[in-house]
Amino acid sequence: MRTAALVLAAAGVALAQVPEKRVVGYYTSWSIYARNYLANQIPAAQVTHINYAFANLVGGVIALGDHYADVDRFYPGDCWAPGCRRGNFHQLEIHKQNNPGLRTLISIGGWTWSGGFSDAVLTPASRATFAASIVNFVDQYYFDGADIDWEYPVSGGLPSNPTRPQDKQNYTLFLQELRAQFTARSVTTGKQYLLTIAAPANPAIIDNLEVALIWPLLDWINVMTYDFHGPWGDPVTGMNAPMFGDPVDPMPEPARSQFNTTRAIDNYLALGVPRSKLQIGVPFYGRGFGGVTAGPNFGLYRSYSGPSWPGTWENGVYDWTHLRNSFVNLNGYTAHWMDLQRVPWLYSPTASTFISYDDPRSVSEKVWFVQAADLGGAMFWEFSCDRQNDLLGPMHTWLRQRPALRTPVRSLSLAQPVPVSLQLVGGSARANRPYILFGTFSDSWPGVVAVPGSPVLPLNPDWLVSVFTSPVPPLLQQTIGVLDGAGSATAVLDLSMLAPLPAVLLGVRLSMTAWVFDSPAGASGQPTNVAHFVFVP
């Protein structure tokens, strides 16, 4: 029997060793137009990094994506004299002045402007030229680094994009060149330049990257864990950004098991990427399917005719704020929750429309996963979709929490029980309080395994999976305890695999993520503090 236990140091030392999680938000140049979401409206205090989308790639070098929006639009306080800095770029400078820890990156390419990458990285000379243009651009416009958003090397992206089989190797060579040029420039400027990429979640596209060679060059990887399903040819409706897979999803493989956040992260971890260099992607928008056929499951896994109409700014795409104000349990739409995949959806039988989206609950659970798995942080697309910070607020809050409990990441054996002891971080300040366990099971069944007669109950049942739907006995049992005054050597929770396991699960991958909350809850009804632990085979 294997046992995992962690005894942590005194509160001050332990908390100081917890690295800050990154909150990376994309701001788009076109937000200033119909969306009327200006760069000076960015809630910069709630993020650690702003990625500006996008710079273009023209003739093998970086170019302004929108000259007026980027550097010419007049904001209050700007001047018209020669040499005055204006536009969105200058607003980012002001945000950094007001928030000294904030960093900004220019994001290059994106879905629409990835057509020039293959040529730009083709030869040593073209790579050097492209890299030099980026380094100069970053300095000229006072950015702190670059985010490369090539969608995608080798194959994928817009059909008109030129691609080559050697893109896979050339992309690595280009990133090596860009990192080398940033390092050389640091000698003269004293700046530490950031280099990141937006990376695919689809395993077939991940295979077109030399991940093992790329990650050491990067500060982190923004994994685009969204757009897993949408009205672009999928046979049935499905979730835009599920946390976990669904074994009864009618989508063919690899979509059924691979198109979800936790599996995408697992795939990068398996390729050697350190946890601290991985960011999950969180969409602040939903995907809508129109012409959905009637049937069970409130529109889920039903055939459809195309994108729903009209969307917020384009067919089939809905900003979160628009959904909240006009769709969530309004105007004939009913909100539903997918226990297995930990995301909500909307359905209107009258409008024959299904919309998959993220809400404050699902965003909270995703960033709990970031904490649980000890990842680097989360990124989101994009600011203008969340005008009241309903989604960014919980993301910022939970990624700033310091864990109350820790345990090493361990593999759970399916052949024998694995008791796990969790111990307190923070000493007496967190002692003598009840803790609540919440857990989900990826690639199997979600559920909270209740302790009969336990006096510790969640103050808000919505934070728990209320029904355990597994056709077999619960996989885990929990024991909830109260810490003593010392809080340094008292087991808080014991999680034990129940033996023997059902034969149907032997040899099946099991990943369990759990969160532990301080109780009682705050005025909002949410737990005031959260502790995290995770087991990943």
N, C-alpha and C positions, 0 to 999 in steps of 0.2 A: 504494500500500500504506500503510495507516494503522498507526501504531505508538503504543502507550501505554506510557509509562514514568514511574516516580515515583522521585525521589531524595529521601530523607528526611533530616531534620536529625539532630543527635547524639542519643544515646539519651535523655538526660534531658529534652530539649525535646520530642522526638517522643512519648515515652510520656505526658508530662504533657498532651498535647493530645488524647489518646484519651478521649472522654467515658465515664462510667460507664454501663453498661447496667442497665436496671431489671429487677428480678424482682418481679412483682406476683402475690400469692397471694390467693385468695378463701377466707375463713372463713365458714361458715354458722352461723346461730343454732341450727339444729336439730342440730348436731353434738354438743351436750351430752346428747342423749337416747339413743336406741337405739345410736347410733354410739359414745357414750361417749368422744368426743374433745373434751376440754375446752380452753377458750381459753388456759389456762396451759401447755398442751402444744405450742402453736405454736412451731416452730423459727424464732423471729423473727430470729435472727442470719443466716439464710440468705436473707432477702428484703429488698428495699428498701421495699416498700409492702404493706400488708394492706388488702384491700377487704372490708368486713364486709357480708355478705349475709343478709337484706335489710332495709331500711326499707320500710314500706308507704306507700301514697298513699291517703288517706281524706278525702273531702270537699274535695278540692283542695289539701290540705296534706300534708306529710310526717308520718308517724306511726311509732311504734315497731312493729316487726314482731312481736316476742315480748317482752312486758314482763318476764316472769320471766327469760328467758335474757339479755336485753339489759342490764338494770339491777338485777335483784333477786337473782339466784342468788348464794349465799354461797360464796366461795372462801377457802381458808386465808389468814389475815391480814386478812380483811375485818372490819368492825365493824357492829353493828346500830343504833348510835345515829343519831338523825335527822341527815340531811346526809351520812352516810357513803356513799361511792360503792361500788357492788358490781356484780356481773354481768360479762358478757363485756366490756362497754365498759370497765370499770375494769381488767380484765386487759390490754386493749390499751394503756391508759395505762402500766401497769407495764412492758410490753414496750418501750415508747418510752423510759421512764426507763433501762432496761437496755441499750438500743440507740439511742444518741442520733441516728443518722442515719435511723432508721425513721420512716415516715409512715403514717398510717391514713386511709382514706376510707370514708364510709358509702355503700354501693351501694343505689340506690333502684329498686324495681320488680322486675325479673327476669321470668321466664316466667309465673309465677303471678300477680304483682301489677302487671301493666302495664295493667290495665283502666281506671285513672283518669287516664292521661296525656292522652288526647285532650281531655277536658273541662278539665283543669287548665291546658292551654296555649292554650285557645281564644281568649281575649280579652286585651287589655293588662292589665286589672285582675286576671284570674285568673292570668296569668303572673307579675305582680308579687307577688301573694299567695303563690303556690307558691314562688317564688324566695326570698322573705323567710323563709318557714318553714324552708327548707333551710339558709340562712345561720345562722339562730338555732339550729337543731338541731346544726349542726356545732360552733358555739361551746359550746352547753350541754353537749355530751357529749365535748368535747375531741378532735374529729376534726380532720384537716388539710385536708379537702376533701370533695367529693362525686363519686361515679361514677354517672352516669345510665344505667340499663339498661332502656330502653324497647324491648320486644319485641312489636310493631314499629309505627312510624308508618305510616299509610295502609292497610296490609294486612299479614296474617300474624299470628302469635301465636295465642292462644286464640280460638276462634270467638266466644266471648262478649264479647270485648273490643270496646268501641266504637271505631271508627276513622272518619276523614274524609279526603277528598282533600287538604284544606288542612293536614293534619298536617305535611306536608313543610315548608311555610313556617313554620308555627307552632312547630315544634320549633326551628328556627333562631332565631326571635324569642325563644323562651324561654331558650335558651342565651345569647343576647346579654344578656337581662335578668339571668340568674343571674350571669354574669361581671361585669356592671356592679355588682351588689349585693355580690359578693365584693370587688371592687376598692374600693368605698366603705367596706366594713367594715374593710379593711386599714388605712385611714387612722387608725382609732381603736385597732385591736388590734396593728398592726405585723406581723401574720401575712401570709404569702404563701399564699393559698388555692389548692388544686389543684382543677381541674375536668376530669374525664375522662368518656368514654362507653364502654359496651360496644356494639360495632358489628357488623352482620351481615357474613358472608362471601359470601352469596348475591348475585350481581350484580343480580337482580331487586329485591331488598330494598334494596341499596345505592342503586339508582335513586330510592328514596323518601326519600333524604337529600340536602340541599344541601351536599354535602361541601366544595365550594370555599369556602362561607361559614362552615361549622362549624369546620373545623380551626384557623383562627387564634384561635378562642375557647378552644381546649382545650389542656391540657398534653400530653395524648397520647390515642390511640385504642386501646382494647383490641379487636382484631379477633377475633371468635369463630370461629377456624379449626378447628372441630370440628363434630360432628353433621352432617357432609356426607352420610352415608348411615346409615340405621338401619331398624329393623323397623316403620316407620310407614306403609308404602305403597310403598316402593321396589320395583320389580319383581324385583330379585335382590339377593343379598348383596353387600356392598361395604365399603369402608374408612371408618371413622369420621372419621379426621383424616389423610388422605394428604398427603405433602409435594408430590407432583407428580401430574399426570394420567396416565391410561393410555389410549393410543389404541385399545385393543381393549375397553375398558370397554363393556358392552352398554347402560349407562344412556343415555337420550337426551340430546341437548344441551338446556340448557347444562351439565348435570351432568357429562357426560363430560370436557369440557375445563376447566370453570370451578370445579368443586367440589374444590379442593385449596388448600393453604396458599400456595404460591408465586404462583398465579394471583390469589388474593384480594388479596395484598399488591401485586402488579403493578397491579391495578385501582385501588387507593387511590393508588398512586404516580402513575398516569396522570391522576388527578383533582387532582393538585397537592399532596397531603399530603407534607410533608417526611419523610424516612426516620426522623429522630430522634423523630417523633411517632407511630410505628407500633409496636404490640406484637403479636406473633403470640400466638394462644391455643393452649395445650397441655392436652389432657384427661388427667387422672390417673385415667381410668376407661375401660372398654371397653363396646362395644355388642354385644349378642348376638342372633342370629337362630336361631329354633327351627324344627323340622320341615324342615330343609334337605334337598333332594333329593340322592340319590346321583349321582355323576358325577365328571368330571375336576376337577383344580385344587383338590382338598382343600377343597371347600365354597365356593370363591370363585366369584362370579358365578352362583350357583345359586338357583333359586326356593326359597321357604320359606313357612311357614304363619303366622308371627307372632313376637313377642319370645320369646327363650329363657326358660326357667323354672328356678330362681326368681330368679336374680340375687343381688346382695349385699343390697340394701335394697328393690329393686323389680325386677320382671321385665325382663330384657333389659339390665340395667345392672350392671356389675361394677367394684368398686374395684380399683385396681392391686394392693394388698396381698393381697386375696382371690384375685386371679388368680395371683399369684406363689406363694401358699401352697397352692393347691388345684387349679390348672388347668394351669399352664405345664409341659408334658411330664409331667403327672400325671393319674391317674384316667381314662385313656383319651383325653386330649386331647394333641395334638401341635402344637408351635409351628412356624410357617412364616414365611418372610421374603419380602416383596414387593419385589424389586429396583427395579422402576420407581417405586413410590410411597413407598419407604423406611419402611415400617411393618410390624409383625408381625401375624399372626393365629393363632388357635387353631381346630382342627377336631377334632371327635369323630364318626366315622361311626356309632358305637353310639348316642350321644345325639342324632345328627342336628343338631348345634349348631355354629355358626360364630360366633366372637367376634373382633371387630376391636378392637385396643387399642394403647397405647403402652407401650414398655418403656425401660430405661435407654439402649439403643442408639439408638432412634428419637428420644428426647428429646434426647440429645446431638447428633444430626445436625440437629435443628430449631434448637437454639441455635447451632450452628455456622453455620447459614444466617443467623440474626440477626446474628452477627458479620460474616459474609461480605457481607451486603447492607447492613451498617452501619445496622440498624434500632435503634429505641430500647430494645428488650428483649423480654421474654416475660412473659405472664401464664398462670396455670394455674387450673383448677377441679378439685378443691379440696383443702385440706390433709388432711382426714380420709381421703382415698383412698390416701394414701402414708405409712403410719405409721412406716416405717423410713427414710424419706427416700431411697429408691432412685432416685426420679425427680427430686426437688428437689435432691438432692446434685449430680448432674452438671449440672443447670441452673445452680445457683449457681456451681459450679466453672468451667464454660466461659464464662459471662458475666462472670466476673471476670478472665479471661485478657486480657493485652495482646497484640495481634497482633505476630507476628514479621516478617511481610511485609505490604506494602500495595501496591495499585495502584489508580488511579482506576477508577470504574465506567465502562465503555465499552460501546458497541454492537459486536457482532460482525457483520461483513458476511458474508453468505452468498455473495457474488459474488467475493470475493478473500481471500487469506490475511491474517491479522492477527497478526503476532508481538507478544508482550507480554513486556516485561521487568519482573521483580519484583526489588525490592531490600530489603535488610535494615533492620529497625528494631531498634536496640539495640546496634549496634557489635560490638566484640570479644566481648562476653558471650555472643552467640549465634553466633559464627563457628566455623568448623572443625567443623561438625556436619552430618550428612546430613539432608535433608528429604524427606518422603514426600508425594506428590501424591495426593489423592483427589478424584474428580469425579463428578457426576451431570449428566444432561441432562434438563431438563424438556421435556415435550411431544415428546420423541423417544425416545431409548434411553439407559439409564444405562450407565456402564461406566468402568473404569480402563483407560486406553490404556497398556499396558506398554511399557517400553523393553527390547527384547531384550538380554539379557546384563547388564542393570543390576545393580550390586552392592548397591544400596539396596533393601531389601525391607521390607515392614511386619512388625513383630514379632508382630502379631496379625492374621491374614488377614481376620478378621471385620470389620475396620474398612474393608475395601475391597470393592468389587463385583468378585467374582472372575471372572465370566463376562461378556464383552461380547457381547450378543445381537443387535446390529444386523445386518440383512441387507446392509448396505453397509459399505464400509471405515470404520475409525474416523475420527471427525470431528476429533479432536485428537491431537497427539503431544506427548509430554513429554520434556524433557531435565532430568535431575536433577543438580545440581552441588553442590559443597562450597564454602562460603564461605572466603575467606582471612581472615587475622587482623584486618585492618582492618574488613572487613564493611560499608564505607560506599559502595562503588561497584562491587561485584561482582554481576553477574547471577546469580541463584540458579536460576531456572527460565525456560525459554523455552517458551511454548505457541504452537503455530503451527497455524492451520487448514490442513488438507491440501487442495490444489487439484489438479485441479478437483473441486468438490463434486458428488455425485450429483444428477442432474437432479431426482429426486424431492424433494429438499430445497430446491431453489431457491424462494424466496418463502415458505418455512415459518419460523415464529417459532422461534428457538433461544435458550434461556437456559441458560447453563452456570454452575454453582456449584462451586467447588472449595475444598478445605481442604488446608493444608500443615502437617504435624506436625513438631515437633522430635523427634529420635530420639537415643538409645534411649528406650524406654518406661520408665515408672516401675514400681514393684513390682506395681501392679495389672494390668499388661499393657496399659494405655492410654498414649497419648502423654503426655509430661509437659507439653508446651506445644503450642499450636496457633496457626497463622497462617491468615488467611482472605483470600480475594479472590473477587470475583463480577463477572460480566458480565451485564448485563440489556439487551436491545434496547429 
